[in-house]
């Protein structure tokens, strides 16, 4: 599902959503660290930076808090202090995975300064050095998968809902790892964020998801497994939901099965690539998709009617291609039903 945010502003930079799901405690500076996390989640980046700085002053000198500090300063518009926090992290904790992320941000902000850290991976621990080095385009693309994973946002439940299961988080991580590296890099560089929530109601309690239906469908938004929104100032806002709602209540059903969750993750990341590449609004795409739609049998039209919407055709096929998930039964049937569209997308995406 794809749409535009209306009445809300969700602007999350490509370097502003890391480690929100990390549950860490600290003997020193714990209260201020947790205060910083809460402010960060609310996008009060100025307050978050103050809290993280206070936590460090109280003795919490860990790579994680320094990474958060850099992100928070950047979010508040203080680029100089953001850069300093990233440099402090890379200088003092060169063997940490956080340092690799910090260097990626330094490279974006000040390529000349980043040269100082060109050998960081060779000085890192085995876990870091085993990660692809950002020095080559291929390894940088692979590193983008870890970047997307490290920035996963896990939404806390509301309405008495259960927390997102670790199993679901692992499925989304698997989907990210399976991405063609060209497109994980595109999403990471393009500022995409990926959020996992029990249901759309947990992220947007007042969004009307339990009453509003998807366009051209009898399905409520809160019954869908995902939503992706366009954001004007940064990349796509990709959301994956673990459970559908029980109609006329705030209660949730059992989680979608693993196959559905995996396909949804690819579908929504397909929307993300579409948002960055503008595939589904290309006149050539629309012409071919219309031809495929007109050629559908009555049975296929009834069964796959949801995919008649150009954005949904594009997302399902694109997600299947970039995630190498074309053999999923649903995805395979959409490719079969829209052959001209699928061939055009393969050419554009170079598959």
C-alpha positions as CSV (number, residue, x, y, z in Angstrom):
1,X,0.0,0.0,0.0
2,X,1.3,3.4,-0.9
3,X,0.1,6.9,-0.2
4,X,0.9,10.4,0.9
5,X,0.8,11.6,4.5
6,X,-2.0,14.1,5.0
7,X,-2.2,16.3,8.1
8,X,1.0,14.8,9.6
9,X,4.7,15.6,9.1
10,X,7.0,12.6,9.3
11,X,10.5,13.6,8.3
12,X,13.1,11.1,9.3
13,X,16.5,11.6,7.7
14,X,18.6,8.7,6.5
15,X,20.9,9.2,9.5
16,X,18.2,9.8,12.1
17,X,16.6,6.5,12.9
18,X,19.3,4.2,14.2
19,X,19.0,1.8,17.1
20,X,15.5,2.8,18.3
21,X,14.8,-0.7,19.2
22,X,18.0,-1.2,21.3
23,X,17.1,-2.0,24.9
24,X,20.2,-1.1,26.9
25,X,20.8,0.0,30.5
26,X,23.7,1.9,31.9
27,X,25.0,2.1,35.5
28,X,25.9,5.7,34.9
29,X,23.8,8.2,33.0
30,X,20.9,5.7,32.5
31,X,18.1,8.2,33.3
32,X,19.4,10.9,31.0
33,X,20.1,8.3,28.3
34,X,16.6,7.0,28.5
35,X,15.3,10.6,28.5
36,X,17.3,11.2,25.3
37,X,15.7,8.1,23.7
38,X,12.2,9.3,24.5
39,X,13.0,12.8,23.1
40,X,14.6,11.3,20.1
41,X,11.5,9.1,19.4
42,X,9.4,12.2,19.6
43,X,11.8,13.9,17.2
44,X,12.7,16.6,19.7
45,X,16.3,16.4,18.6
46,X,17.5,19.4,20.5
47,X,16.3,18.0,23.8
48,X,17.6,14.6,22.8
49,X,21.1,16.0,22.2
50,X,21.1,17.7,25.6
51,X,20.1,14.4,27.3
52,X,22.7,12.3,25.5
53,X,25.4,14.9,26.2
54,X,24.4,14.8,29.9
55,X,24.5,11.0,29.9
56,X,28.0,11.1,28.5
57,X,29.1,13.7,31.2
58,X,27.7,11.3,33.8
59,X,30.0,8.5,32.7
60,X,28.0,6.8,29.9
61,X,30.7,6.8,27.3
62,X,29.5,4.1,24.9
63,X,29.5,3.9,21.1
64,X,25.7,3.8,21.1
65,X,25.2,7.0,23.0
66,X,27.8,8.8,20.8
67,X,26.0,7.6,17.7
68,X,22.7,8.8,19.0
69,X,24.3,12.1,19.9
70,X,25.6,12.6,16.3
71,X,22.1,11.8,14.9
72,X,20.4,14.1,17.4
73,X,22.7,17.0,16.7
74,X,22.1,16.5,13.0
75,X,18.4,16.4,13.5
76,X,18.5,19.7,15.4
77,X,20.5,21.3,12.6
78,X,23.8,21.5,14.4
79,X,26.0,20.0,11.7
80,X,29.3,20.9,13.3
81,X,28.5,19.2,16.6
82,X,27.0,16.3,14.8
83,X,30.2,15.8,12.8
84,X,32.3,16.1,16.0
85,X,30.2,13.4,17.7
86,X,30.7,11.0,14.7
87,X,34.4,11.8,14.7
88,X,34.7,11.1,18.5
89,X,33.0,7.8,18.0
90,X,35.2,6.8,15.1
91,X,38.4,7.9,16.9
92,X,37.6,6.3,20.3
93,X,35.7,3.2,19.3
94,X,37.2,2.2,15.9
95,X,36.4,-1.5,16.3
96,X,32.7,-1.0,17.0
97,X,29.9,-1.5,14.4
98,X,28.7,2.0,15.4
99,X,32.0,3.4,14.1
100,X,31.3,2.0,10.7
101,X,27.9,3.8,10.7
102,X,29.6,7.0,11.9
103,X,32.1,7.0,9.1
104,X,29.3,6.5,6.6
105,X,27.8,9.7,7.9
106,X,31.1,11.6,8.0
107,X,31.6,10.6,4.3
108,X,28.3,12.1,3.4
109,X,28.9,15.3,5.4
110,X,32.6,15.9,4.7
111,X,34.2,13.6,2.1
112,X,37.6,15.1,2.7
113,X,37.5,14.5,6.4
114,X,36.4,10.9,5.8
115,X,39.7,10.1,4.2
116,X,41.2,10.0,7.7
117,X,39.1,6.9,8.4
118,X,39.8,5.1,5.1
119,X,41.6,2.3,7.0
120,X,39.1,2.1,9.8
121,X,37.8,-1.3,8.7
122,X,41.3,-2.8,8.8
123,X,41.7,-1.6,12.4
124,X,38.3,-3.0,13.4
125,X,37.5,-6.1,15.3
126,X,36.7,-9.3,13.4
127,X,33.0,-8.6,13.5
128,X,33.5,-5.2,11.9
129,X,36.2,-6.2,9.5
130,X,34.0,-9.0,8.3
131,X,31.5,-6.4,7.1
132,X,32.0,-5.1,3.6
133,X,34.4,-2.2,3.4
134,X,32.7,1.1,2.3
135,X,35.7,1.9,0.1
136,X,34.4,0.0,-2.9
137,X,31.0,0.5,-4.5
138,X,30.1,-3.2,-4.2
139,X,31.0,-3.4,-0.5
140,X,29.3,-0.1,0.2
141,X,26.1,-1.5,-1.3
142,X,26.3,-4.5,0.9
143,X,27.0,-2.3,3.9
144,X,23.8,-0.4,3.1
145,X,21.9,-3.5,4.2
146,X,23.4,-3.3,7.7
147,X,22.6,0.4,7.7
148,X,18.9,-0.3,7.0
149,X,18.8,-3.0,9.6
150,X,20.5,-0.9,12.2
151,X,18.0,1.8,11.7
152,X,14.9,-0.3,12.0
153,X,12.3,1.4,14.2
154,X,10.1,-0.9,16.3
155,X,6.9,0.8,17.5
156,X,5.7,0.2,21.0
157,X,2.2,-1.2,21.2
158,X,-1.0,0.6,22.2
159,X,-4.6,-0.4,23.0
160,X,-3.2,-3.4,24.9
161,X,-1.7,-4.9,21.8
162,X,1.2,-7.4,22.1
163,X,4.7,-6.3,21.2
164,X,6.1,-7.1,17.8
165,X,7.6,-10.5,18.0
166,X,11.3,-11.1,17.5
167,X,10.3,-13.6,14.8
168,X,8.7,-10.8,12.8
169,X,11.7,-8.5,13.3
170,X,14.0,-11.3,12.0
171,X,11.8,-11.9,8.9
172,X,12.1,-8.2,8.0
173,X,15.9,-8.3,8.6
174,X,16.0,-11.4,6.3
175,X,14.1,-9.5,3.6
176,X,16.6,-6.6,3.8
177,X,19.6,-9.0,3.6
178,X,18.0,-10.6,0.5
179,X,17.7,-7.3,-1.3
180,X,19.7,-6.8,-4.4
181,X,22.6,-4.6,-3.1
182,X,21.9,-2.0,-5.8
183,X,18.5,-1.4,-4.3
184,X,19.4,-1.6,-0.6
185,X,21.9,1.1,-1.4
186,X,19.3,3.1,-3.2
187,X,17.0,2.9,-0.3
188,X,19.7,3.7,2.3
189,X,21.2,6.6,0.3
190,X,17.7,7.9,-0.6
191,X,16.8,8.3,3.1
192,X,14.2,5.5,3.4
193,X,13.2,4.4,6.9
194,X,11.7,1.0,7.8
195,X,9.3,0.7,10.7
196,X,7.7,-2.4,12.2
197,X,4.5,-2.0,14.3
198,X,1.9,-4.4,15.6
199,X,-0.7,-2.6,13.5
200,X,-1.1,0.8,11.8
201,X,-3.2,1.9,14.8
202,X,-0.1,1.6,17.0
203,X,1.8,4.0,14.9
204,X,-1.1,6.3,14.0
205,X,-3.7,5.9,16.7
206,X,-5.8,8.7,15.3
207,X,-5.3,7.9,11.6
208,X,-8.6,6.2,11.0
209,X,-7.1,2.9,9.9
210,X,-9.9,1.0,11.6
211,X,-12.6,2.8,9.5
212,X,-11.0,3.8,6.2
213,X,-10.8,1.3,3.4
214,X,-8.0,0.9,0.9
215,X,-8.7,2.5,-2.5
216,X,-10.7,0.1,-4.7
217,X,-10.9,-2.5,-2.0
218,X,-13.2,-3.7,0.9
219,X,-10.1,-4.1,3.1
220,X,-9.6,-1.7,5.9
221,X,-6.2,0.0,6.2
222,X,-5.8,-1.6,9.6
223,X,-6.3,-5.0,8.0
224,X,-3.3,-4.5,5.6
225,X,0.2,-5.7,6.2
226,X,2.0,-2.6,5.3
227,X,1.9,1.1,4.2
228,X,4.5,3.2,2.5
229,X,4.3,7.0,2.4
230,X,6.0,9.6,0.2
231,X,7.9,12.3,2.2
232,X,8.9,15.5,0.5
233,X,12.2,16.2,2.3
234,X,13.7,12.7,2.6
235,X,13.1,9.2,1.5
236,X,10.0,6.9,1.7
237,X,8.5,6.0,5.0
238,X,8.1,2.2,4.8
239,X,5.9,0.4,7.4
240,X,5.3,-3.3,8.0
241,X,2.5,-4.4,10.3
242,X,2.5,-7.8,12.1
243,X,-1.2,-8.3,12.7
244,X,-4.6,-7.3,11.1
245,X,-7.3,-5.7,13.2
246,X,-10.5,-7.5,14.2
247,X,-13.2,-5.4,12.6
248,X,-15.2,-3.0,14.8
249,X,-12.7,-3.4,17.6
250,X,-9.2,-2.3,18.5
251,X,-8.2,-5.9,19.0
252,X,-5.7,-7.7,16.7
253,X,-5.8,-11.1,15.1
254,X,-3.0,-13.6,15.1
255,X,0.1,-12.5,13.2
256,X,0.3,-12.8,9.4
257,X,2.2,-16.0,8.5
258,X,5.9,-15.8,7.7
259,X,5.4,-16.0,4.0
260,X,2.9,-13.1,4.0
261,X,5.2,-11.0,6.3
262,X,8.2,-11.6,4.0
263,X,6.2,-10.8,0.8
264,X,4.8,-7.7,2.5
265,X,8.3,-6.5,3.4
266,X,9.4,-6.9,-0.2
267,X,6.2,-5.3,-1.5
268,X,6.6,-2.2,0.7
269,X,10.3,-1.9,-0.2
270,X,9.1,-2.1,-3.8
271,X,7.0,0.9,-3.1
272,X,10.1,2.5,-1.7
273,X,12.1,2.0,-4.9
274,X,9.1,3.2,-6.9
275,X,8.9,6.4,-4.8
276,X,12.6,7.1,-5.5
277,X,12.6,6.0,-9.2
278,X,9.1,7.3,-10.2
279,X,8.4,4.0,-12.0
280,X,4.6,3.8,-11.7
281,X,4.0,7.3,-13.0
282,X,6.1,6.7,-16.2
283,X,3.8,7.0,-19.2
284,X,5.4,3.9,-20.7
285,X,4.7,1.9,-17.6
286,X,1.1,3.1,-17.4
287,X,0.4,2.2,-21.0
288,X,1.7,-1.3,-20.6
289,X,0.0,-1.8,-17.3
290,X,-3.3,-0.7,-18.9
291,X,-2.8,-3.2,-21.7
292,X,-2.2,-6.0,-19.2
293,X,-5.2,-5.0,-17.2
294,X,-7.4,-5.1,-20.2
295,X,-6.2,-8.5,-21.1
296,X,-6.9,-10.1,-17.7
297,X,-9.3,-13.0,-17.7
298,X,-12.4,-12.6,-15.5
299,X,-11.0,-15.0,-13.0
300,X,-7.7,-13.2,-12.7
301,X,-9.4,-9.9,-12.6
302,X,-11.5,-11.0,-9.6
303,X,-8.6,-12.7,-7.8
304,X,-5.9,-10.1,-8.4
305,X,-8.1,-7.0,-8.6
306,X,-6.1,-5.2,-5.9
307,X,-3.1,-5.2,-8.3
308,X,-5.0,-3.3,-11.0
309,X,-3.9,-0.1,-9.3
310,X,-0.6,0.8,-11.1
311,X,1.2,1.5,-7.9
312,X,0.4,-1.9,-6.5
313,X,1.3,-3.7,-9.7
314,X,4.6,-1.9,-9.6
315,X,5.3,-2.6,-5.9
316,X,4.5,-6.3,-6.1
317,X,6.7,-6.9,-9.2
318,X,9.5,-4.6,-8.1
319,X,9.6,-6.1,-4.6
320,X,9.7,-9.6,-6.1
321,X,12.6,-8.6,-8.4
322,X,14.8,-6.7,-5.9
323,X,14.2,-9.4,-3.2
324,X,14.6,-12.3,-5.6
325,X,11.2,-13.4,-4.4
326,X,9.6,-14.0,-7.9
327,X,8.7,-17.6,-7.0
328,X,6.4,-16.6,-4.2
329,X,3.0,-17.8,-5.4
330,X,1.2,-14.4,-5.1
331,X,4.1,-12.5,-6.7
332,X,4.5,-15.1,-9.5
333,X,0.8,-14.8,-10.3
334,X,1.0,-11.0,-10.5
335,X,4.0,-11.3,-12.9
336,X,2.0,-13.8,-14.9
337,X,-1.1,-11.5,-15.0
338,X,1.0,-8.4,-16.0
339,X,3.6,-9.8,-18.4
340,X,4.2,-6.5,-20.4
341,X,4.5,-4.6,-17.2
342,X,6.9,-7.1,-15.6
343,X,9.1,-7.2,-18.7
344,X,9.3,-3.3,-18.7
345,X,10.2,-3.3,-15.0
346,X,12.9,-5.9,-15.5
347,X,14.5,-3.8,-18.2
348,X,14.3,-0.6,-16.1
349,X,15.6,-2.4,-13.0
350,X,18.2,-4.3,-15.0
351,X,17.2,-7.8,-14.1
